[in-house]
């Protein structure tokens, strides 16, 4: 869902004379809406249960995709306002799914939460790859001028999940009397650090995934197909490999170390993309950043759950909202910086944007050092 529109950024820009800033704004709208959805539904889920909301989320995603495909027909001269409206609808549904899927997995009785969470989030990467392949192939078959067929095709997936979640068994959430009080989370310095961690992790991950396709085309001079397959797809592949390997072979006590090393690798990747004069090296740095960010988001959830094992859906809502904040603001800032440097040419402008984005993993490295100092105390006293 999150990655469909970015694959069409260049098509939107060329077909409707849209700007980098407008594409970045679509990303921002996406994640701001998800933030609102996360926060609105946290207490409702605790009160009414998971099933009504997980099914509604899938229905909204399907409806938003369908509206996106209708945008150029509703207002052919300027479909951008309806693109924004469609983004709000499918993002609101996506926010519900993001909140609940992690909470559903955390509720399943298991001694290996980190592996389970990493496996769950690895399917985001495999889905990402599938979206890239089908969308790139679809554009080749339908031509970019008929891009509107693709959201209709993708709306089938959430519709199928809608019917599946009507019957799938779900583990019960934490009992009301055992839950960690919401106010206790907000007073915890450790949890505040985890909020910052997932915010910066979201910014680091999604900035690269959202802009990699456009960067490969505009900065490296690659074709649409090569840019998607060689940049975005390889990013997603390395993202999935990192999460899958930890799910299969990782040890929970080492998750902080993996996050810290991943942050360093992400910083190196961002700097390489920004300053390397060699397109091949820049492209390799794009997909190696997928390995670097692979455990940043799920790792933040795991560390938070280990410190507060009796937290309600509200904890997952705050974490999801924080991650979405970084995922929305991060790419938008890169779009703004790129737009401000358009005098250098489209290719160099995006490199300037990525250089600004290097601040995300740099600050994350510092935050993770503070997390390590506090983690033992909070797990010992929880």
C-alpha positions as CSV (number, residue, x, y, z in Angstrom):
1,X,0.0,0.0,0.0
2,X,2.6,2.5,1.1
3,X,4.9,1.7,-1.8
4,X,2.5,1.7,-4.8
5,X,2.3,5.5,-5.2
6,X,6.1,6.1,-5.1
7,X,6.5,3.7,-8.0
8,X,4.3,6.0,-10.0
9,X,5.9,9.3,-8.9
10,X,7.7,9.9,-12.2
11,X,4.6,8.9,-14.1
12,X,2.5,11.4,-12.1
13,X,5.1,14.2,-12.5
14,X,5.4,13.7,-16.3
15,X,1.7,13.2,-17.0
16,X,0.3,15.9,-14.8
17,X,3.2,18.4,-14.4
18,X,3.5,17.7,-10.7
19,X,6.6,18.7,-8.6
20,X,9.0,16.9,-6.2
21,X,7.4,18.8,-3.3
22,X,3.9,17.6,-4.3
23,X,5.1,14.0,-4.4
24,X,6.7,14.4,-1.0
25,X,3.4,15.8,0.2
26,X,1.6,12.7,-0.8
27,X,4.0,10.7,1.3
28,X,3.5,13.1,4.2
29,X,-0.4,12.8,3.9
30,X,0.0,9.1,3.8
31,X,1.8,8.9,7.1
32,X,0.0,11.8,8.9
33,X,-3.3,10.0,8.2
34,X,-1.8,6.7,9.5
35,X,-0.7,8.5,12.7
36,X,-4.3,9.8,13.2
37,X,-5.7,6.3,12.6
38,X,-3.2,4.7,15.0
39,X,-4.1,7.1,17.8
40,X,-7.9,7.1,17.2
41,X,-8.2,3.4,17.3
42,X,-5.9,2.3,20.2
43,X,-8.6,2.7,22.9
44,X,-11.4,1.5,20.6
45,X,-9.5,-1.7,20.0
46,X,-9.0,-2.3,23.7
47,X,-12.7,-1.8,24.2
48,X,-14.4,-3.6,21.3
49,X,-11.8,-6.1,20.2
50,X,-9.6,-6.6,17.1
51,X,-11.8,-8.2,14.5
52,X,-14.2,-5.3,13.6
53,X,-11.2,-2.9,13.0
54,X,-8.9,-5.3,11.2
55,X,-11.6,-6.0,8.7
56,X,-12.6,-2.3,8.3
57,X,-8.9,-1.5,7.7
58,X,-8.8,-3.8,4.7
59,X,-12.0,-2.4,3.3
60,X,-10.7,1.1,3.5
61,X,-7.5,0.3,1.7
62,X,-9.4,-1.3,-1.1
63,X,-11.7,1.7,-1.4
64,X,-8.8,4.1,-1.4
65,X,-7.0,2.2,-4.2
66,X,-10.2,2.3,-6.3
67,X,-10.6,6.0,-5.9
68,X,-7.0,6.6,-6.8
69,X,-7.6,4.8,-10.1
70,X,-10.6,7.1,-10.8
71,X,-8.8,10.3,-10.1
72,X,-7.8,11.1,-13.7
73,X,-11.4,10.5,-14.8
74,X,-13.0,12.6,-12.1
75,X,-10.8,15.6,-12.8
76,X,-8.6,15.0,-15.9
77,X,-6.9,18.4,-15.9
78,X,-5.8,18.2,-12.3
79,X,-6.3,14.8,-10.6
80,X,-3.9,15.7,-7.7
81,X,-6.7,16.7,-5.2
82,X,-8.3,13.3,-5.7
83,X,-5.0,11.6,-5.4
84,X,-4.7,13.3,-2.0
85,X,-8.2,12.2,-1.0
86,X,-7.5,8.6,-2.1
87,X,-4.3,8.6,-0.1
88,X,-6.2,9.7,3.0
89,X,-8.7,6.8,2.6
90,X,-6.2,4.0,2.0
91,X,-3.7,5.4,4.5
92,X,-6.4,5.5,7.2
93,X,-7.1,1.8,6.6
94,X,-3.4,1.1,6.5
95,X,-2.9,2.8,9.9
96,X,-5.4,0.4,11.4
97,X,-3.6,-2.6,9.9
98,X,-0.2,-1.3,11.1
99,X,-1.5,-0.9,14.7
100,X,-3.2,-4.3,14.8
101,X,-0.9,-6.7,13.0
102,X,2.0,-6.1,15.5
103,X,-0.5,-6.3,18.4
104,X,-2.0,-9.5,17.1
105,X,1.5,-11.2,16.8
106,X,2.6,-9.9,20.2
107,X,-0.6,-11.4,21.8
108,X,0.3,-14.9,20.5
109,X,1.9,-16.9,23.4
110,X,5.6,-17.3,22.5
111,X,9.0,-17.2,24.1
112,X,10.6,-15.8,20.9
113,X,8.8,-12.5,20.3
114,X,11.7,-10.9,18.4
115,X,11.8,-13.7,15.9
116,X,8.0,-13.6,15.4
117,X,8.0,-9.8,15.0
118,X,10.9,-9.9,12.6
119,X,9.1,-12.6,10.6
120,X,5.9,-10.5,10.5
121,X,7.8,-7.5,9.2
122,X,9.7,-9.5,6.7
123,X,6.5,-10.0,4.8
124,X,6.3,-6.3,4.4
125,X,9.5,-6.6,2.3
126,X,8.3,-9.6,0.3
127,X,5.1,-7.7,-0.4
128,X,7.2,-4.7,-1.3
129,X,9.1,-6.8,-3.9
130,X,5.8,-8.3,-5.3
131,X,4.4,-4.7,-5.6
132,X,7.5,-3.6,-7.5
133,X,7.5,-6.6,-9.9
134,X,3.8,-6.4,-10.7
135,X,3.6,-2.6,-10.9
136,X,6.7,-2.4,-13.1
137,X,5.4,-5.2,-15.3
138,X,2.0,-3.6,-15.4
139,X,3.3,-0.3,-16.5
140,X,5.2,-2.1,-19.4
141,X,2.0,-3.9,-20.4
142,X,-0.6,-1.1,-20.0
143,X,1.9,1.8,-20.6
144,X,2.4,4.6,-18.1
145,X,-0.5,6.6,-19.6
146,X,-2.8,3.8,-18.3
147,X,-1.3,3.6,-14.8
148,X,-4.9,3.7,-13.4
149,X,-5.4,0.0,-14.0
150,X,-2.8,-0.9,-11.4
151,X,-4.6,0.5,-8.3
152,X,-7.7,-1.4,-9.3
153,X,-5.7,-4.7,-9.6
154,X,-4.1,-4.1,-6.2
155,X,-7.4,-3.4,-4.5
156,X,-8.1,-7.2,-4.9
157,X,-5.5,-8.0,-2.2
158,X,-7.1,-6.1,0.7
159,X,-10.5,-7.4,-0.4
160,X,-9.3,-11.0,0.0
161,X,-7.9,-10.2,3.4
162,X,-11.2,-8.6,4.4
163,X,-13.0,-11.9,4.0
164,X,-10.1,-13.9,5.6
165,X,-10.1,-11.9,8.8
166,X,-13.9,-12.4,9.2
167,X,-13.0,-16.0,10.3
168,X,-9.3,-16.3,11.2
169,X,-8.8,-17.1,14.9
170,X,-7.2,-14.3,17.0
171,X,-5.4,-14.6,20.3
172,X,-6.9,-12.5,23.2
173,X,-5.3,-9.2,24.0
174,X,-3.8,-8.4,27.5
175,X,-6.5,-8.4,30.2
176,X,-7.7,-5.0,31.3
177,X,-6.6,-5.6,34.9
178,X,-3.1,-6.6,33.9
179,X,-2.4,-3.8,31.5
180,X,0.5,-1.3,32.1
181,X,-1.1,2.1,32.6
182,X,-0.9,4.4,29.6
183,X,0.4,7.2,31.9
184,X,3.2,4.9,33.1
185,X,4.5,4.6,29.5
186,X,4.5,8.3,28.9
187,X,6.4,8.9,32.1
188,X,9.1,6.3,31.2
189,X,12.4,7.8,29.9
190,X,13.1,4.5,28.2
191,X,9.8,4.5,26.3
192,X,10.4,8.1,25.2
193,X,13.8,6.9,23.8
194,X,12.0,4.1,22.0
195,X,9.6,6.6,20.5
196,X,12.6,8.5,19.1
197,X,14.2,5.3,17.9
198,X,11.2,4.2,15.9
199,X,10.7,7.7,14.6
200,X,14.2,7.9,13.2
201,X,14.1,4.3,12.1
202,X,10.9,5.0,10.1
203,X,12.5,8.1,8.6
204,X,15.7,6.2,7.6
205,X,13.8,3.2,6.1
206,X,11.0,5.0,4.3
207,X,13.0,7.9,2.9
208,X,15.1,5.5,0.9
209,X,12.2,3.2,-0.1
210,X,10.0,6.1,-1.2
211,X,12.7,8.0,-3.2
212,X,14.9,5.2,-4.6
213,X,12.9,4.7,-7.8
214,X,12.9,8.4,-8.6
215,X,16.6,8.7,-7.7
216,X,17.5,5.9,-10.0
217,X,15.7,7.5,-12.9
218,X,16.5,11.2,-12.3
219,X,20.0,11.0,-10.7
220,X,21.4,7.9,-12.2
221,X,19.8,8.1,-15.6
222,X,18.4,4.6,-15.5
223,X,15.2,3.6,-17.3
224,X,12.0,3.1,-15.2
225,X,12.2,-0.7,-15.3
226,X,15.9,-0.8,-14.3
227,X,15.4,1.9,-11.7
228,X,12.6,0.0,-10.0
229,X,14.1,-3.5,-10.3
230,X,17.7,-2.5,-9.6
231,X,17.0,0.1,-6.9
232,X,13.7,-0.4,-5.1
233,X,13.4,-4.1,-5.6
234,X,16.9,-4.8,-4.4
235,X,16.3,-2.5,-1.4
236,X,13.2,-4.5,-0.5
237,X,15.1,-7.8,-1.1
238,X,17.9,-6.8,1.3
239,X,15.2,-5.5,3.8
240,X,13.5,-8.9,3.7
241,X,16.7,-10.9,3.9
242,X,17.7,-9.0,7.0
243,X,14.4,-9.6,8.7
244,X,14.1,-13.2,7.6
245,X,17.6,-14.1,8.7
246,X,17.0,-12.7,12.2
247,X,13.6,-14.5,12.4
248,X,15.4,-17.8,11.5
249,X,18.8,-17.5,13.2
250,X,18.8,-14.4,15.4
251,X,19.0,-14.3,19.2
252,X,16.7,-11.9,21.0
253,X,19.5,-10.7,23.3
254,X,21.4,-9.4,20.3
255,X,18.6,-7.3,18.7
256,X,20.1,-4.0,20.0
257,X,23.5,-4.9,18.5
258,X,21.8,-5.6,15.1
259,X,20.0,-2.3,15.3
260,X,23.1,-0.4,16.1
261,X,25.2,-1.9,13.3
262,X,22.3,-1.4,11.0
263,X,22.2,2.3,11.8
264,X,25.9,2.7,11.0
265,X,25.4,0.8,7.7
266,X,22.4,3.1,6.9
267,X,24.5,6.2,7.5
268,X,27.2,4.9,5.2
269,X,24.6,4.1,2.5
270,X,23.0,7.6,2.7
271,X,26.4,9.3,2.4
272,X,27.5,7.1,-0.4
273,X,24.2,7.8,-2.4
274,X,24.8,11.5,-1.8
275,X,28.4,12.0,-2.8
276,X,29.5,9.0,-5.0
277,X,30.2,10.1,-8.6
278,X,29.7,6.5,-9.8
279,X,26.1,5.5,-10.5
280,X,26.7,1.8,-9.9
281,X,28.1,2.4,-6.4
282,X,25.2,4.8,-5.6
283,X,22.7,2.1,-6.7
284,X,24.5,-0.6,-4.6
285,X,24.3,1.8,-1.6
286,X,20.5,2.1,-2.1
287,X,19.8,-1.6,-1.7
288,X,22.4,-2.1,1.0
289,X,20.6,0.4,3.1
290,X,17.7,-2.1,3.0
291,X,19.8,-4.5,5.1
292,X,20.8,-1.6,7.4
293,X,17.2,-0.6,8.2
294,X,15.8,-4.1,8.4
295,X,15.6,-4.4,12.2
296,X,15.1,-0.7,13.1
297,X,11.3,-0.7,13.1
298,X,10.5,-4.3,14.4
299,X,13.4,-4.1,16.8
300,X,11.9,-0.9,18.4
301,X,8.7,-2.8,18.9
302,X,10.4,-5.8,20.4
303,X,12.5,-3.8,22.9
304,X,9.4,-1.8,24.0
305,X,7.4,-5.0,24.5
306,X,10.2,-6.6,26.5
307,X,10.3,-3.6,28.8
308,X,6.5,-3.4,29.0
309,X,5.1,-6.9,28.4
310,X,1.7,-6.0,29.8
311,X,1.1,-2.9,27.7
312,X,-2.2,-2.5,25.8
313,X,-2.8,-1.7,22.2
314,X,-2.1,1.9,23.2
315,X,1.7,1.2,23.3
316,X,1.6,-0.2,19.8
317,X,-0.5,2.8,18.6
318,X,2.1,5.2,20.0
319,X,5.0,3.3,18.4
320,X,3.2,3.0,15.1
321,X,2.3,6.7,15.2
322,X,5.9,7.6,16.0
323,X,7.2,5.4,13.2
324,X,4.7,6.9,10.8
325,X,5.8,10.4,11.8
326,X,9.3,9.7,10.8
327,X,8.2,7.8,7.7
328,X,6.1,10.8,6.6
329,X,8.3,13.7,7.6
330,X,11.6,12.1,6.5
331,X,10.7,11.7,2.8
332,X,8.9,15.1,2.8
333,X,12.0,16.9,4.0
334,X,14.1,15.2,1.3
335,X,11.5,16.3,-1.2
336,X,11.7,19.9,0.1
337,X,15.5,20.0,0.1
338,X,15.6,18.5,-3.4
339,X,13.1,21.1,-4.7
340,X,15.2,23.9,-3.2
341,X,18.3,22.6,-5.1
342,X,16.6,22.2,-8.5
343,X,19.0,24.9,-9.8
344,X,21.7,22.2,-9.7
345,X,19.6,19.9,-12.0
346,X,17.2,17.1,-11.1
347,X,19.9,14.5,-10.4
348,X,22.1,16.7,-8.1
349,X,18.9,18.0,-6.4
350,X,18.0,14.5,-5.2
351,X,21.5,13.9,-4.0
352,X,21.3,17.0,-1.9
353,X,18.0,15.6,-0.4
354,X,19.6,12.3,0.5
355,X,22.5,14.2,2.1
356,X,20.0,16.0,4.3
357,X,18.4,12.6,5.1
358,X,21.7,11.2,6.4
359,X,20.9,13.1,9.7
360,X,18.3,10.4,10.5
361,X,20.7,7.4,11.0
362,X,23.3,9.7,12.5
363,X,21.0,10.8,15.3
364,X,19.6,7.3,15.7
365,X,23.1,6.0,16.5
366,X,23.3,8.4,19.4
367,X,19.8,7.5,20.6
368,X,20.6,3.8,20.5
369,X,23.6,4.4,22.7
370,X,21.3,5.9,25.4
371,X,18.8,3.0,24.9
372,X,21.5,0.4,25.7
373,X,22.3,2.1,29.0
374,X,18.6,2.1,30.1
375,X,17.4,-1.3,28.7
376,X,18.7,-3.6,31.4
377,X,17.1,-1.5,34.2
378,X,13.7,-1.5,32.6
379,X,13.7,-5.2,31.7
380,X,14.8,-6.1,35.2
381,X,12.1,-4.0,36.9
382,X,9.2,-4.7,34.5
